Amino acid sequence: LVYLLDHQYTRKGLAWSRLKSADAARVSALQEVARRLDCEILLALADVHESWSSEDEGHWGGGYRRRGGSRRWGNDDESDYEEEHGDEGASTPELIDLMDSDIELRHWIGSRERFEAIAGGVDDDEVCYTKPSVEMEPFQSEHEGYMGNWGNTVDRWYHRAAVVLWPRERDFVIRAKAAPRWAIAEIKKALSAGDVEKARGMARRLAPFWSQVAHREEGRGFLEQTLAVSAGLDNPERAAALLQPFTLERLTPRAAPRLVSLSDRYGLEWCRAILQSWASGNRRDPGDRRAAWVASLPNLCRPLCARGSAHGLDLARWLVTDEWARIVEQWKPLREHADPRLVLEASARTSKPILGLLESSLISDNPGLHGEMLRFLTSSDTDYPTGSLVELLRTARKTRAGAALRDLGLAPLHAHCVQAITTRLRAPVRDKDNWSMAPPGRCTCGLCGTLARFLAAPDQMRFEWPLPQDQRAHIHRIVDAHDLPVSHVTRRTGRPYTLVLMKTDALFAREAAERQVWERDLQWLMSAARAL
């Protein structure tokens, strides 16, 4: 039960002894209720957010000012608006219907007048009040005007206070929902006291909601604490349920020894299944965090492989193999992308992760995988961009030195890049009257065949092509998707209209710029040969 008090309080002003007028009397009554029903009772700050539909009355002015597509108001905005617009006889929007609301409770105070580090949302059917929030002064408001698909809306935020009650028998569950770290600490206390059955019972009570709340706890060391508790439960099912909400990015070098202990306790296959669930969760949203985690994987593999642990070594190998398979899987659709610039940019961003995997394969004593990576990167079938490989070598040179750099075994990559760039530079510079260019090879339809013949013709700059609208659209998409140096416009005379294709001077400018890049890369490669 969450009862919202009539007054707004700050964190410093919220205390059992500082409640105002009617709030104090009602709280006193609720304290008696809590005593009779054996309930926990706490005070908390309540952040209330309400969204209302509204109608404007008159015009905007006074305490309101526009920010982008919205208008906000509040005491801190009044002077700013008056400086800009003056007092124009302001009116506020008329609120019509409450469309949505949410409440978060934070800074809980128990009977000992001490703040507890708990925060969490509440459901609408748990909340009651005597004074609705709309009758109070919001600390912030924002108005969104009519946008065509929806009408006027007003969002308001309030700092209220609340009394919170729940049956004492549900104390662990209620607090665990709001503070997952606290829940793990309570289970750890039970284990430290030798009461394993009590700890298992607490873990069982977490099961219905744990996956929804545990991922919100971002504090440092939370995974390590949960790993330790999971081992202490000596129950693989309960341990797996506690660990399920985590992701690979949370796995740090400090957690590695705990992970090895779990594999010793519950078995290698059990531990692999946990890692697999974390990896699968990450695949839904890899992002920059995943790339950074893979780049730092050597730091995790070292403690996993320390002390000669066979399980730790196997887990490290599994992580490296799985992450490499993910990169290969991502490359397959990427290489089919029409625009080579995007392919180059995307592959260059994997330089640090690939370096992390190459180093981790050596740390985990897996030279076969290390060789497989190098063969993949240098294979003509893979068609990995030479420019991205040069970027990988540059990154290695910047981030490693001496033996650490040489031990990566990047000499085959270096030799591959030198040979590929040397071959390109030996090709003659394009003649000024040579307008041929490599056609895009992804589409094999008849239209693209005609386009390919035009592109490959060295003496044909212009091509007028009568085509229906859908066929013109296809050629437009092909030219744009591959960023071809060809202008393409439709001359809207006759039937069907004529698509006019014209090769541009960008063909020569791009090749000249590309050759300059190759020359710079080759010069750098030669200077870095001894270090690599």
Disulfide bonds with the S-S distance in Angstrom:
none
